[in-house]
Amino acid sequence: MNAPAWRIWLVTALVCGWGILTIRFVSQNTWPLAAISLVLAVFNAYTLYNLTRRGK
């Protein structure tokens, strides 16, 4: 299955956005939101890995 380019760019933007929010929440000591943002960033990074490995 070939992933369309727009989906790869979308997931990349989501990883960056959740990472930025994680850093922001950690700096504000808002740990529950930081944890949720970190989980979502890791989940989207895994999705990005699956979309881009071995030409899939």
C-alpha positions as CSV (number, residue, x, y, z in Angstrom):
1,M,0.0,0.0,0.0
2,N,1.4,3.3,-1.0
3,A,0.7,6.2,1.4
4,P,-0.2,9.5,-0.4
5,A,2.3,12.3,0.2
6,W,-0.3,14.5,1.9
7,R,-0.8,11.8,4.6
8,I,2.9,11.6,5.3
9,W,3.1,15.4,5.6
10,L,0.0,15.5,7.9
11,V,1.4,12.9,10.2
12,T,4.8,14.6,10.3
13,A,3.0,17.9,11.2
14,L,1.1,16.1,14.0
15,V,4.3,14.6,15.4
16,C,5.9,18.1,15.5
17,G,2.8,19.7,17.0
18,W,2.4,17.2,19.7
19,G,6.1,17.4,20.5
20,I,5.9,21.2,20.8
21,L,2.8,20.9,23.1
22,T,4.7,18.3,25.2
23,I,7.6,20.7,25.7
24,R,5.2,23.6,26.5
25,F,3.2,21.5,29.1
26,V,6.4,20.2,30.7
27,S,7.7,23.8,31.1
28,Q,4.5,24.8,32.7
29,N,4.4,21.8,35.0
30,T,1.1,20.6,33.6
31,W,2.0,16.9,33.8
32,P,-1.3,15.2,32.8
33,L,-1.5,17.2,29.6
34,A,2.2,16.6,29.0
35,A,1.8,12.9,29.4
36,I,-1.2,12.8,27.0
37,S,0.7,14.9,24.4
38,L,3.7,12.7,24.7
39,V,1.6,9.5,24.1
40,L,0.0,11.1,21.0
41,A,3.4,12.2,19.7
42,V,4.8,8.7,20.1
43,F,1.7,7.1,18.5
44,N,1.9,9.4,15.5
45,A,5.7,8.8,15.2
46,Y,5.0,5.1,15.1
47,T,2.4,5.7,12.4
48,L,4.9,7.7,10.4
49,Y,7.4,4.9,10.8
50,N,4.9,2.4,9.4
51,L,4.0,4.7,6.5
52,T,7.5,5.2,5.4
53,R,9.3,1.9,6.0
54,R,10.2,-0.3,3.0
55,G,8.3,1.8,0.5
56,K,4.9,1.2,2.0
